[in-house]
């Protein structure tokens, strides 16, 4: 009796630049865009200016990827490993980066992260110099205080959130100075516009 083997589905996927030129192509059984990008990164392919708009890259290992100037708008990068990746000048607006690992010197300088979901993302040691974080969701994100996070573009909502945290430190400090208490009273009304309802007001 002959045993019929199922047909293998070989899928070729191309990664193109924003200008339409092919940067990399990969053929594999049951291939996906995530597998193709991972293969390109593993081979050290330069993905500068890659057009990955709407790409599903969830859980992908993209550590050390060169995605400088890439278009990743609306891409799903949730739980992706982007540690040490170069995402400088990349368009990540409206992207899902929830739970993503952007630690170990990921370069997000001058990147557009407006309206991106960065909740629970690890941004420790990430370079956010001149990055646009306007209206990005930073709830529960790990963000270090360093010189690399001094100059991002932010929205009022984010500044209120940061101010609320800062003032809560003063409010709960046993050794707050008179100057700090004056700052608390002066800024309390502003900070109490904090968007989270589960936090007691100052």
N, C-alpha and C positions, 0 to 999 in steps of 0.2 A: 504494500500500500504506500503510495506517495504522500509525503507530508507537504502540505502547501505552506510556504513561509510567507508571512505578511510583507507587503511591499514597504520598503523604507521610504520615508518622506524626506528627501533631501531638499533643503531650503537654502537658497543663496540670498544673503542680505548685504546691501551696500550702505556704507556710511558716506554721505556726501557733505561737501562743504556748503556754507551758506550761499556760495556762488554757483553750486551745482556740480563741481568737479568731484570725482570719486576719490576719497581718501583711503578707503579700505573696503575689501569685500571678503566675505567668509561664507563657505558652504558647509552645512552640517545637518545631520539628521535631526529633525524637529528643532531647527534653529530658531532663535529669538534675537531681537535687537540687543537684549542684555548680554547674551552669550557672545554676540558679535563684537560688542564694545569691550567686553572683558578680554576677548582674544586679541583685539587690537592693542589694548593696554599691556597685556602680557608680552606681546612681541615688541613693545616699545614704539608703536606707531604714533606719529605726531598727529593729534586730533584737534589742533588749533583750527578755529573757525568751523568746527563740525556742526552740522544742522541736526540736532537731536530734539527738536521741538516735539512735545507730546510723547517722547519715548518712555517706555516702561523699563526703568532701570532699577526697580526695587530690589533690594538685597544684593545688588551687583558689587563685586570687588573692583573698585576703580582707584585703588591706592596708587599714588605716583602718576596718575594719568595727566597728560598735557591737554587740557581742555580750555586753554586760554582763548578768549574771544568766542567760545562756542555758544550756540543758541540752544539753551536748555529750558526755554520758557514752557511752562505747563508740564515739564517732565516729572515722572514719578521716580524720585530718588530716595524714597523712604527706606530706612534701614541700610542704605548703601554705605560702603566703606570708601570714603573720599579722603582719607588721611594722606597727607603729603601731596595731594593733587594740586595742580596749577589751574585754578578757576578764575584767575585775574581777568577782568574785563568781560567775563562771561555774562550772558543774559539768563538769569535764574528767576526772573519775575514769575510769580504765580506757581512756582515749582513746589512739589511736595518733598521736603527734606526732613520730615519728622523722623526722629530717632537715627538720623544719619550721623556717621562718624566723620567729623571735619577737623579732627585733632591733628597733632603732630605736624604743625606748620602748614596746614592747607592754606593756599594763597587765594584769598577772596578779595584782594585789593581791587578797587574800582569795579567790582562786580555789581550787577543789578539784582538785588534780592527783594525788591519791593513786592509786597503781598505774598511772599513765599511762606510756606509753613515750616518753621524751624523749631516747632515744639519738641522738646526732649532731645534736640540735637546736641552733639558734643562739639562745641566750638573752642575748646581749650587749646590755646596756642595758635589758633587760626589768625591769619592776617586780615583784618577788616578795614584796613586803611582806605578811606574814601569810598568804601562800599555803600551802596544805597539800601538801607534796611527799612525804608519807609513802609509802615503798615504790615511788616512781616510779623508773624506770630512767634514770639520768643518765649512763650510760657514754658517753664521748666527746662529751658535750654541751659547748657553749661557754658558760661561765658566768663573768661578770666579777665580780671583787671590788669591790663598790660598796655604798653605804649602802642601796640598794634591794634588796640580797640578804641583809641582815643578820637578818631576822626570819621566815624561812619555817618552817613546821612540818615536821620531818623524821623519818625513821625511824632506828633504831640502825644499820642497814646503811649508810645514807648517811653518818652521822657517822663510822663506822669508815673508810669510803672516804676521806672528807676528811682524817681524822686520819692515815691512811697516807700520803697525798700530802704533808701538812705535815711529817711526821717524816722522809720520804725526802729532803726538802730539807735538813733538819738533818744527816741521816746522810751526805749527799754534799757538805756545805759544808766548805770548807777552813778556814773561820774561825769555826766554831761555838763559841759561848761555853760556859763550864762550866755555866751555867744551862740552856742549850739541850740540852747533852749529858745533863743530869739529867732533863729532860723526856722526851728520847728513851728513856732507860732505863726511866723510870717508865711510859710509855705504850706501849712497844713490844709488849707482850703483847696489849693491846687492839687496836692497829692491825693486827697480824698476822692478825686474823680477817677481813681484807679478802677479799671474795668472789671476786676474780679469781685464777684459778690460774696465769695467765701472768706474774704479777709475782713477782719474787724477794722472799722475806720479809726483813724488816729485821734 
